[in-house]
Amino acid sequence: MQSGKMRTGKARSGKAGNRHHTTHPVPGTARAEAIDIRMGVFRQPAMQTPVLVLNASYEPINICGARRALVLVLKGVARTEEEQGSILHSHRMNVQMPSVIRLLEYRRIPHQTRALSRKNILLRDRNTCQYCQVVLTAAELTLDHVIPRSRGGASSWENLVACCKDCNRRKGNQMLHELTEMRLLREPRPFSLHTSRHIMRMIGSADANWRKYLYFENEAAA
């Protein structure tokens, strides 16, 4: 009886060993390196650095984190157009950190819309209180209904704005025409392609590698 149990244990152990061997990626391949990134081999803060994403036509279409950009490059979906100059080290290879990547196949981008959310409202309003114009962190801001909900205001792109806590308390459930000291910085609108491009320019203004792919008003004037 004991010997039978031992034979069963050996067989089970052998199968487990085979499963482990067959699922191990071949070192040095793009698949292996992509798995390394997903598994967190690269854990430097630089992996969160924003990377500009271009369509195959060189049109800027998005911003992603460096971690996502590296996965796209290693999978052969995109190529690196500009590098940051820093190198990320894994136990198998060294990888240049991308600053700009370009998709190898053209992607048709539909009319850009974004889900109505607190994060996207703050992004649209650039973390700026739309009444006192103070720039704050996301945690320090609230959302204000321009037309209060208690007075029929909807939760929509056109009726929600970023607002500091002081201005939110001051406004309360009043309409703007009832308050002589409060005015909107700008009319709230849905998140548009124009808004998306402006955010790209704002984020990329500090990165010289992005400037050739984005249009800046001061460069156009020159």
N, C-alpha and C positions, 0 to 999 in steps of 0.2 A: 504493500500500500504506500509506504513512504517513497519508494523508488518511482512509483507512478506519479506521485505528486511532484517529485523533482523534475521528471520529464515534462510535465505540463508547464511548470514554471519556466523551464528553459525555452520551450517553444514560444510562450507568451513574450518572454524577454527578447527573443530573436525577431519576432514580428515588430515589436516596438522599435528595435534598432533599425530595421529596414525602413520603417516609416520616417524616422528621423533623418536617415541618409538620403532618401529620395526627395524630401522637401527642402533640403539645404541648397541655397542658390550657388551657382558657380562663381567663385571669387573673381573680381575684376570686371564682371559684366554689368551692363546698365541696370539690369533687373536687381542684381545684388546691391548696387549702390543706392538705387531708389528705395529698396527695403531698408537699408541702413538709415536713410533719412527719416523714413516713417517710424522706425524703431527708436529714433532719438539719439543716434550716434553723434550728430551735430547738435550740440546743446548750447552753443554760444548765443548771447543776446542778439548778435548780428543776424540770426535767423529770422528775426522779426522786422528787419529793415525793409521798408517799402521798395518794391521793384515795379517799374513802369512796364506794362504789357502792351505791345503793338500788334495790330493785325498783320497779316502777310503783306498788306499794302503799305505798311509803316504808319498806319493811322493809330494814334493812341486810343485804346479802348477800355483800359482798366488799370487798377493798381492791386498788386497782391504782395504777400509776404515773401521774403527771400526763400523760406523753406519750400513753399508751393512752387516758386519759380524754378528752383533746382530740380524738383521732381519732374516738372514739365520738360526741362532740358534733357534730363537723363532718360526720360521715356521717349525722346525723339519727337515730341510734339512741338517744341520751340527751340530756338537757338539763342545764345547770348549775343547781344549786339554791343553792349557796353558793360565794362567791368568796374567794380568799385575800387579795385586795387588790393583788397585784402583776400587772404586765402583761408579756406576752411579745411581742416585736416581730419581725415578719418584714418582708421587703421589699415585701409586698403589703398587710398589714393588721396591726392590733394585736389581741391576743387576751387576754382576762381569764383568769388562771390559776384553774381550778376547785379547790375544796376538797371539795365534795360534788356528785356527779352522780346523776341518776335515769333509769333506763331508761324509755323511752316506752311499751313494750309489756311486759306482765307475763310474767315468766319463771318457769316452774314449777321450783323448785329441788329436786332429789332429795335423799335422805338423804346428808348430806355425809360423804364419805370422802376420804382422801388417801393417796397412794402412800407405802408405807413407805420412808423414805429418811433419810439422816443430817440433811439440812436440816430435814425435818419433825419429826424427833425433837427437835432443838435448839429448834425453834420451839415445839413443845408444852411443853417443859421450860423455856422462856424463858431459854435460854442460862445456866441455873443448874445447877451440879453438884448432883446429887440426893443426895449424901452429906454434903458440907461446906457446901453452900448458897452457895458463892461464885459470883458472876456474872462470866462471862468472855466474851471474843470467841469466835466460832465456831472460829477457828484454834487457840485455846488449850484447846478441849474435845475429848474423845474420846467414843465410845459404849462403854458397858459392858453386858455380858450379866449380868443379875442372877443367873440361874443360868448358870454358865459353859458355853460350848459343849463344853468337854472333859468336862463332866458331864451332857450331854444337853440343855442349854439351847437354845431355838430363837431364831432372829432374828425377833422379833415385836414388835408394839407393847407387849405386856404384859411383855416380858423385856429391852427395850432402854431405857437411860436415858442422859441427858447426864452426863458425868463428867469431872472435871479429871484431868490426867495423874498427879498425886500420889496421888489416891484410887484411880485405876485400878491403879497399881503396888502400892499397899498391899493392895488386895483380891485381886489376882492371880486364881487359879482357885479361890478359896474361896467357900463358901456364906455367906450373911449370918448364919445362926445359929451359924456357927463364929467369927464376929468380934464381940466384945462392944462394940467402939468404933465400929462403923459401922452406921448406920440410914438407911433411905430417907426422903427428905423427904416424898414422897407415892407412892402406889401408881401405877405406870405403866399408862396406859389408852390405847385407840385415840384418834386425833384425832376429836373430835366437834363437833357444832354449838356446844355449850357452850364448848369450847376456842376455836373460831373467834371466837365473840362476845367472849370474854374478851380475845383478842388485839386485836380491833377497839377495845375500850374502852381497852386499855393504850396502843395507838398513838394513839388519838384524844383521850386525856385532856389533851393539851397544846393541842388545837385546839378553841376554843370553838364553832366552826361545827358540829362533829360532835356535841356534847353533846345537842342536842335530838333527835337520831335514835338515840342509844344510851342505854341505861338504866344509871345509876350508883347503886351501893348507898347512897352518902352522900346523894344527892338523894332517893332513895326514902324514906330515914329522915326527911329533913326534911319 
